[in-house]
Amino acid sequence: MKNTSSRNFSRRRFIATAGAALALPLILPGCATGLTRRSRPSNRITLGVVGWGMQGPGNTKSFLYEDDCQVIAACDLSKTHLQQAVDTINDHYQNKNCAAYHDYREMMARSDLDAVMLAVPDHWHALVATEAARRGKDIYGEKPLAHTIAEQQAIVRAVQGYKIVWQTGSWQRSVSTFRKAAEIVRNGLIGKVTHVEVGLPSGHHDFAGTEPALLEKLASLPEKIDSPDQVVPGTPAWDLAVTPPPPELDYDMWIGPAQIEPYIESRVNMNWRWNYNTGGGQLLDWIGHHCDIAHWGLGFDRSGPSEIEGHGDFPPANAIWNTCTKYRIELKYPQDITMTIAGGYPDIRDGTKWIGTDGWVWVNRGGFEGSNPEWKRYKDLPGSLAKVKLYKSRNHYRNFLDCVKSRQPTIAPVETAHHSAIPGHMGLISMLTGRKIRWSVEQEEIIGDPEASKLLTREYRAPWKLS
């Protein structure tokens, strides 16, 4: 496949797909709308789950095994997935008590529901999360926080305004090796940090396993097609790829606030992340993990970059899969710290690496290394070295439930999720515009670039609106 540079990726096409400017209203606290936050839940927390695709089943099963949590409702737009969810939950409890919902708003309206787990495509994050907050439900929500920065800001306002407990699915913060690495940095054991490397995946991955069937269908065509990112409208390949939605899926509702597109199986379940109409590619899919850990070690959970410059390779803008396949983003942070976020560049290792004047430390899901070999043998940083101790959680789901009861912040609250994802969003905007972006951390706005600022948000398809 021949990739094109970011300068050849049509910004107008992106705006038409992802939307132009959308005014997001300030979300008022419950007292202003007649809604009030319930008192803290009893010993057993009632939970509803929305989304039974890739993250939903695993998240739900983790909550099922917590004795003080009762999953009482499930919601999905696919009848097949919804039945799987209900069967899984009922089989666990050996009853038939789990209620099934097609519309998340009906489930959120239940007064006996304390909290929700949200595992929906990116383009749905803001609508579902703000509705849950408005209804007084505590939220376990997946990363990235939302599809755009403006939507993230709306979620933050809603969670703060309604005093909701929020946990982001950035579960690496509840793993000891990641906390140890971040504490090494925060305690100055590598000296003053000068540079950080954040390595993320590149390309596309066929999570749903739909690519082989599509390529087999296209094999009879004269043109050889190796991937969905080569299939564009107006071609015989596109005509073969487009099919009626399956009867078990409410496709119009699934598209929801995104721009309407023909149904193509390879860009719906799980693979929605490879089209900018509904997802953000590998960059946004992973920014809430390794960049989140980078910020944790730097103490930048409420901070961010001031300058961002990115370059990337993109498929055709109207292809089935059109998200960036290879990218490199350079960022400037406070304290003269620079960061490189990259996918598809072998010099940037997968994971998070902090480099300082006196050493370095690197961590990912499979390993840990540092300039001092002694660090590797520690399960936790010894107290003599850990004058700065970071929030400690051994189980991400347990941490959420404990905080639902205590009303204390979780290890990955909404404000942290917001700032962890901003570098990814800003990197994408830089790649799409083909120029360096200046960002005001305090005002949360792009400086001196009205055209780039339009990409901070998107237009919703009627009748959907965020309010």
C-alpha positions as CSV (number, residue, x, y, z in Angstrom):
1,M,0.0,0.0,0.0
2,K,1.2,3.4,-0.9
3,N,0.7,5.9,2.0
4,T,0.4,9.6,1.4
5,S,1.7,12.4,3.6
6,S,-0.4,14.4,5.9
7,R,-0.3,17.4,3.5
8,N,-2.1,15.3,1.0
9,F,-4.8,14.3,3.5
10,S,-7.7,16.6,2.8
11,R,-8.4,18.8,5.8
12,R,-11.7,19.7,4.1
13,R,-12.5,16.0,3.9
14,F,-11.7,15.6,7.5
15,I,-13.9,18.5,8.6
16,A,-16.8,17.1,6.4
17,T,-16.4,13.7,8.0
18,A,-15.6,14.7,11.6
19,G,-17.6,17.9,11.5
20,A,-17.0,21.6,11.8
21,A,-17.4,23.9,14.8
22,L,-19.9,22.9,17.5
23,A,-20.8,25.1,20.3
24,L,-20.9,23.1,23.5
25,P,-22.9,24.6,26.3
26,L,-21.9,24.7,29.9
27,I,-23.5,21.8,31.6
28,L,-25.3,23.0,34.8
29,P,-25.2,21.1,38.1
30,G,-28.1,19.0,39.1
31,C,-29.7,21.6,41.4
32,A,-30.2,23.9,38.4
33,T,-32.1,21.2,36.4
34,G,-34.1,19.7,39.2
35,L,-31.8,16.6,39.4
36,T,-29.9,16.0,42.6
37,R,-27.0,13.6,43.3
38,R,-28.1,10.6,45.4
39,S,-26.4,9.9,48.6
40,R,-23.5,7.4,48.5
41,P,-24.7,3.9,47.6
42,S,-25.2,1.1,50.1
43,N,-22.8,-1.7,50.6
44,R,-23.8,-3.2,47.3
45,I,-23.2,-1.0,44.2
46,T,-25.7,-1.6,41.3
47,L,-24.0,-1.3,37.9
48,G,-25.3,-1.0,34.3
49,V,-23.0,-1.8,31.3
50,V,-23.2,0.0,27.9
51,G,-21.3,-1.7,25.1
52,W,-20.5,-5.4,24.5
53,G,-17.7,-5.2,21.9
54,M,-14.1,-5.5,22.7
55,Q,-13.7,-3.8,26.2
56,G,-17.2,-4.3,27.5
57,P,-17.0,-8.1,28.2
58,G,-13.7,-8.0,30.1
59,N,-14.6,-4.9,32.1
60,T,-18.0,-6.4,33.0
61,K,-16.5,-9.7,34.1
62,S,-14.1,-7.9,36.4
63,F,-17.0,-6.2,38.1
64,L,-19.0,-9.4,38.3
65,Y,-16.3,-10.9,40.6
66,E,-16.5,-8.1,43.1
67,D,-18.8,-9.2,45.9
68,D,-20.1,-5.7,46.6
69,C,-21.1,-5.0,43.0
70,Q,-24.3,-6.2,41.3
71,V,-24.6,-5.8,37.6
72,I,-28.3,-5.3,36.9
73,A,-28.6,-4.0,33.4
74,A,-26.9,-4.2,30.0
75,C,-27.3,-2.1,26.8
76,D,-26.1,-2.6,23.3
77,L,-27.4,-1.7,19.8
78,S,-26.7,-5.3,18.5
79,K,-29.3,-7.8,19.5
80,T,-26.6,-10.5,19.3
81,H,-24.2,-8.6,21.5
82,L,-27.0,-7.7,24.0
83,Q,-28.0,-11.3,24.4
84,Q,-24.4,-12.3,25.0
85,A,-24.2,-9.6,27.7
86,V,-27.4,-10.6,29.4
87,D,-26.5,-14.3,29.2
88,T,-23.0,-13.7,30.7
89,I,-24.4,-11.7,33.6
90,N,-27.3,-14.0,34.3
91,D,-25.1,-17.1,34.1
92,H,-22.8,-15.6,36.7
93,Y,-25.5,-14.9,39.1
94,Q,-27.6,-18.0,38.2
95,N,-30.7,-15.9,37.8
96,K,-32.7,-14.0,35.1
97,N,-32.5,-10.6,36.7
98,C,-30.4,-8.6,34.2
99,A,-32.5,-6.1,32.3
100,A,-31.7,-5.6,28.6
101,Y,-31.8,-2.1,27.0
102,H,-31.5,-0.9,23.4
103,D,-31.4,2.8,24.3
104,Y,-28.8,3.9,26.9
105,R,-31.1,6.8,28.0
106,E,-33.7,4.3,29.2
107,M,-31.2,2.5,31.2
108,M,-29.7,5.7,32.7
109,A,-33.2,6.8,33.8
110,R,-33.3,3.9,36.4
111,S,-33.3,5.3,39.9
112,D,-31.9,2.1,41.4
113,L,-28.7,2.3,39.3
114,D,-25.6,3.6,41.1
115,A,-23.0,3.4,38.4
116,V,-22.3,2.5,34.8
117,M,-19.5,1.0,32.8
118,L,-19.2,2.6,29.3
119,A,-17.4,0.8,26.5
120,V,-18.7,2.4,23.3
121,P,-17.0,3.7,20.2
122,D,-15.2,7.1,20.5
123,H,-17.9,9.0,18.6
124,W,-20.4,8.1,21.3
125,H,-18.3,8.8,24.4
126,A,-19.5,12.4,25.0
127,L,-23.3,11.8,24.6
128,V,-23.4,8.6,26.8
129,A,-21.1,10.0,29.5
130,T,-22.8,13.3,29.9
131,E,-26.2,11.6,30.0
132,A,-24.9,9.3,32.7
133,A,-23.6,12.2,34.7
134,R,-26.8,14.1,34.3
135,R,-28.6,11.1,35.7
136,G,-26.3,11.0,38.7
137,K,-24.5,7.8,37.8
138,D,-20.8,7.3,38.7
139,I,-18.9,6.3,35.6
140,Y,-16.2,3.8,34.6
141,G,-15.4,5.1,31.1
142,E,-13.0,4.0,28.4
143,K,-10.1,5.9,26.9
144,P,-9.5,8.2,25.1
145,L,-11.9,10.4,27.0
146,A,-13.7,11.5,23.9
147,H,-13.5,11.9,20.1
148,T,-12.6,15.6,20.2
149,I,-11.1,18.0,22.7
150,A,-14.4,20.0,22.9
151,E,-16.3,16.8,23.8
152,Q,-13.7,16.0,26.5
153,Q,-14.3,19.5,27.9
154,A,-18.0,18.8,28.0
155,I,-17.5,15.5,29.9
156,V,-15.2,17.2,32.4
157,R,-17.8,19.9,33.1
158,A,-20.5,17.3,33.5
159,V,-18.6,15.1,35.8
160,Q,-17.5,18.1,37.9
161,G,-20.9,19.8,37.9
162,Y,-22.8,16.7,39.0
163,K,-20.1,15.6,41.4
164,I,-19.7,12.2,39.7
165,V,-16.9,9.7,40.6
166,W,-15.1,8.9,37.3
167,Q,-12.6,6.2,36.6
168,T,-10.9,6.0,33.2
169,G,-9.9,2.7,31.7
170,S,-6.2,3.7,31.8
171,W,-5.6,0.6,33.9
172,Q,-1.8,0.8,33.7
173,R,-1.9,3.1,36.7
174,S,-3.0,0.2,38.8
175,V,0.0,-1.9,37.8
176,S,3.0,-1.8,40.1
177,T,5.7,-1.6,37.4
178,F,4.2,1.5,35.9
179,R,3.8,3.2,39.3
180,K,7.4,2.2,40.2
181,A,8.7,3.8,37.0
182,A,6.7,7.0,37.5
183,E,7.9,7.2,41.2
184,I,11.6,6.8,40.1
185,V,11.1,9.9,37.9
186,R,9.1,11.9,40.4
187,N,11.7,11.3,43.1
188,G,14.5,12.6,40.9
189,L,16.4,9.4,40.6
190,I,17.2,10.1,36.9
191,G,17.9,13.7,37.6
192,K,16.1,16.5,35.7
193,V,14.0,15.1,33.0
194,T,15.0,16.5,29.6
195,H,13.1,14.2,27.1
196,V,10.4,11.6,27.1
197,E,9.7,9.0,24.4
198,V,6.2,7.5,24.0
199,G,6.1,4.6,21.6
200,L,2.6,3.5,20.4
201,P,1.4,1.0,17.8
202,S,1.2,1.8,14.1
203,G,-0.8,0.6,11.2
204,H,-4.3,-1.1,11.5
205,H,-5.3,-4.3,13.2
206,D,-8.3,-6.3,12.2
207,F,-9.7,-6.8,15.7
208,A,-13.0,-8.1,14.4
209,G,-11.5,-10.6,11.9
210,T,-13.5,-9.2,9.0
211,E,-10.6,-8.4,6.7
212,P,-10.2,-12.0,5.2
213,A,-13.8,-12.2,4.1
214,L,-13.6,-8.7,2.5
215,L,-10.4,-9.5,0.6
216,E,-11.8,-12.8,-0.6
217,K,-14.8,-11.0,-1.9
218,L,-12.5,-8.5,-3.7
219,A,-10.1,-11.1,-5.1
220,S,-12.0,-11.4,-8.4
221,L,-11.3,-7.8,-9.3
222,P,-8.5,-6.9,-11.7
223,E,-6.9,-4.5,-9.2
224,K,-5.1,-6.3,-6.4
225,I,-6.3,-5.1,-3.0
226,D,-4.5,-6.0,0.2
227,S,-6.2,-3.9,2.8
228,P,-9.5,-2.0,3.5
229,D,-7.4,1.2,3.4
230,Q,-7.2,0.9,-0.3
231,V,-10.9,0.7,-0.9
232,V,-12.6,4.0,-1.8
233,P,-16.0,5.2,-3.1
234,G,-16.7,5.1,-6.8
235,T,-14.8,1.8,-7.4
236,P,-16.0,-1.7,-7.9
237,A,-14.3,-2.7,-4.7
238,W,-16.3,-0.2,-2.7
239,D,-19.5,-1.4,-4.3
240,L,-18.7,-4.9,-3.2
241,A,-17.8,-3.8,0.3
242,V,-21.0,-2.0,1.0
243,T,-23.8,-4.2,2.1
244,P,-27.1,-3.8,4.0
245,P,-26.7,-3.7,7.8
246,P,-27.4,-7.0,9.5
247,P,-31.0,-7.1,10.9
248,E,-29.7,-7.5,14.5
249,L,-27.9,-4.2,14.4
250,D,-29.6,-0.8,14.6
251,Y,-27.0,0.9,12.3
252,D,-28.7,4.3,12.2
253,M,-28.5,4.5,16.0
254,W,-25.0,3.1,15.9
255,I,-23.8,5.9,13.6
256,G,-25.6,8.3,15.9
257,P,-24.0,11.8,16.0
258,A,-21.3,10.9,13.4
259,Q,-21.8,11.6,9.7
260,I,-23.9,9.0,7.9
261,E,-21.9,6.5,5.9
262,P,-22.9,3.3,4.0
263,Y,-22.6,0.1,6.1
264,I,-19.4,-1.8,5.7
265,E,-18.7,-4.6,8.1
266,S,-15.0,-3.9,8.3
267,R,-15.5,-0.5,9.9
268,V,-18.1,-1.3,12.6
269,N,-17.5,-3.8,15.4
270,M,-14.1,-3.2,17.0
271,N,-12.7,-1.8,13.7
272,W,-14.6,1.5,14.0
273,R,-11.3,2.9,15.4
274,W,-9.7,2.9,12.0
275,N,-12.1,5.5,10.5
276,Y,-12.0,9.1,11.6
277,N,-15.8,9.4,11.5
278,T,-16.0,7.1,14.5
279,G,-12.5,6.6,16.0
280,G,-9.0,8.0,16.1
281,G,-6.6,5.3,14.9
282,Q,-3.7,3.8,16.9
283,L,-2.7,7.3,18.1
284,L,-5.9,8.0,20.0
285,D,-6.5,4.4,20.8
286,W,-3.3,4.3,22.8
287,I,-2.6,7.8,23.9
288,G,-4.6,7.2,27.2
289,H,-2.1,4.5,28.1
290,H,1.5,5.3,27.5
291,C,1.2,9.1,27.3
292,D,-0.9,8.9,30.5
293,I,2.0,7.1,32.2
294,A,4.4,9.7,30.8
295,H,2.4,12.5,32.4
296,W,2.1,10.6,35.7
297,G,5.9,10.4,35.9
298,L,6.3,14.1,35.0
299,G,3.6,15.3,37.4
300,F,1.7,16.7,34.5
301,D,-1.8,15.3,35.1
302,R,-3.2,18.8,34.9
303,S,-0.7,20.2,32.4
304,G,0.3,19.7,28.8
305,P,2.3,20.7,25.8
306,S,2.6,24.3,24.5
307,E,3.9,23.4,21.0
308,I,3.0,20.4,18.9
309,E,4.3,19.4,15.5
310,G,3.4,16.1,13.9
311,H,3.9,14.3,10.6
312,G,2.1,11.2,9.5
313,D,1.2,8.8,6.7
314,F,-2.4,8.4,5.8
315,P,-4.5,6.2,3.5
316,P,-6.9,8.0,1.2
317,A,-9.2,10.2,3.2
318,N,-12.3,8.5,2.0
319,A,-11.0,4.9,2.3
320,I,-12.8,2.3,4.5
321,W,-9.9,2.6,7.0
322,N,-8.5,6.1,6.8
323,T,-6.6,6.7,10.1
324,C,-2.9,7.5,10.2
325,T,-0.7,4.4,9.9
326,K,2.7,5.9,10.8
327,Y,3.2,9.1,12.8
328,R,5.8,11.1,14.7
329,I,4.9,14.0,17.0
330,E,7.3,16.4,18.7
331,L,6.0,18.3,21.7
332,K,7.3,21.0,24.0
333,Y,6.3,20.9,27.7
334,P,7.0,23.1,30.8
335,Q,10.4,22.9,32.5
336,D,12.1,22.7,29.1
337,I,11.0,19.1,28.7
338,T,10.4,17.7,25.2
339,M,8.5,14.6,24.2
340,T,8.3,12.4,21.1
341,I,5.2,10.4,20.5
342,A,5.7,7.9,17.6
343,G,4.2,4.9,16.0
344,G,6.0,3.0,13.3
345,Y,9.5,4.4,14.1
346,P,11.9,1.7,15.4
347,D,14.0,4.3,17.3
348,I,11.1,4.9,19.6
349,R,10.5,1.8,21.7
350,D,7.0,0.7,22.6
351,G,6.1,2.1,26.0
352,T,7.2,5.1,28.0
353,K,10.9,6.2,28.5
354,W,11.9,9.2,30.6
355,I,15.5,10.5,30.0
356,G,17.1,12.7,32.6
357,T,20.5,14.3,33.3
358,D,21.5,11.4,35.6
359,G,19.8,8.4,33.9
360,W,16.7,6.9,32.3
361,V,13.9,4.5,32.9
362,W,11.6,2.7,30.5
363,V,8.4,0.7,31.1
364,N,5.8,-1.1,29.0
365,R,3.3,-3.9,29.6
366,G,6.0,-6.6,29.1
367,G,9.1,-5.1,30.7
368,F,11.0,-2.6,32.8
369,E,14.5,-1.3,32.4
370,G,16.5,1.5,33.8
371,S,20.0,3.0,33.9
372,N,20.3,1.6,37.5
373,P,20.0,-2.2,37.3
374,E,18.9,-2.3,41.0
375,W,15.6,-0.7,40.1
376,K,14.4,-3.7,38.2
377,R,14.4,-6.0,41.2
378,Y,12.2,-3.7,43.3
379,K,8.5,-4.6,43.3
380,D,7.8,-1.2,44.8
381,L,10.3,1.6,45.2
382,P,11.8,1.4,48.7
383,G,10.6,4.0,51.2
384,S,14.1,5.4,51.6
385,L,14.0,6.4,47.9
386,A,10.3,7.2,47.6
387,K,9.9,10.5,49.3
388,V,7.2,11.2,46.7
389,K,4.6,8.4,46.8
390,L,2.1,8.2,44.1
391,Y,-1.5,7.0,44.3
392,K,-1.5,3.3,44.9
393,S,-4.1,0.9,43.4
394,R,-3.7,-2.8,42.9
395,N,-6.9,-3.3,41.0
396,H,-8.5,-0.7,38.7
397,Y,-12.0,-1.9,39.1
398,R,-11.8,-2.3,42.9
399,N,-10.4,1.2,43.1
400,F,-13.5,2.6,41.2
401,L,-15.9,0.8,43.5
402,D,-14.1,1.9,46.6
403,C,-14.2,5.5,45.4
404,V,-17.9,5.2,44.6
405,K,-18.4,4.4,48.2
406,S,-16.0,6.9,49.7
407,R,-16.6,9.7,47.1
408,Q,-12.9,10.2,46.9
409,P,-11.1,10.7,43.5
410,T,-10.1,7.5,41.6
411,I,-6.5,6.8,40.4
412,A,-7.5,7.9,36.9
413,P,-10.1,10.7,37.3
414,V,-11.7,12.6,34.5
415,E,-9.3,15.6,34.6
416,T,-6.4,13.3,34.2
417,A,-7.9,11.5,31.3
418,H,-8.6,14.8,29.6
419,H,-5.0,16.0,29.8
420,S,-3.6,12.6,28.9
421,A,-5.4,12.6,25.6
422,I,-4.8,16.2,24.6
423,P,-1.3,15.4,23.1
424,G,-2.9,12.8,20.8
425,H,-5.7,15.1,19.7
426,M,-3.3,18.0,19.1
427,G,-0.8,15.8,17.3
428,L,-3.5,14.7,14.9
429,I,-4.6,18.3,14.3
430,S,-1.0,19.2,13.5
431,M,-0.7,16.3,11.0
432,L,-4.0,17.3,9.4
433,T,-3.1,20.9,9.0
434,G,0.5,20.3,8.1
435,R,1.9,22.9,10.5
436,K,3.0,23.4,14.1
437,I,0.3,24.1,16.6
438,R,0.6,26.4,19.7
439,W,-1.6,25.4,22.6
440,S,-2.6,27.4,25.7
441,V,-2.8,24.9,28.6
442,E,-4.5,27.4,30.8
443,Q,-7.2,28.5,28.3
444,E,-7.4,25.1,26.5
445,E,-7.4,26.7,23.1
446,I,-5.2,26.8,20.0
447,I,-3.3,30.1,19.7
448,G,-3.5,32.1,16.5
449,D,-4.8,29.5,14.2
450,P,-8.6,29.7,13.6
451,E,-8.6,27.0,10.9
452,A,-6.9,24.5,13.2
453,S,-9.2,25.5,16.0
454,K,-12.2,24.2,14.0
455,L,-10.7,20.7,14.4
456,L,-11.2,20.9,18.2
457,T,-14.8,19.9,17.7
458,R,-17.2,18.4,15.2
459,E,-20.7,18.9,13.9
460,Y,-23.3,16.4,15.1
461,R,-25.7,14.7,12.8
462,A,-29.3,15.7,13.5
463,P,-31.1,15.2,15.7
464,W,-28.2,14.5,18.1
465,K,-26.8,17.3,20.2
466,L,-24.7,17.6,23.3
467,S,-26.5,19.6,25.9
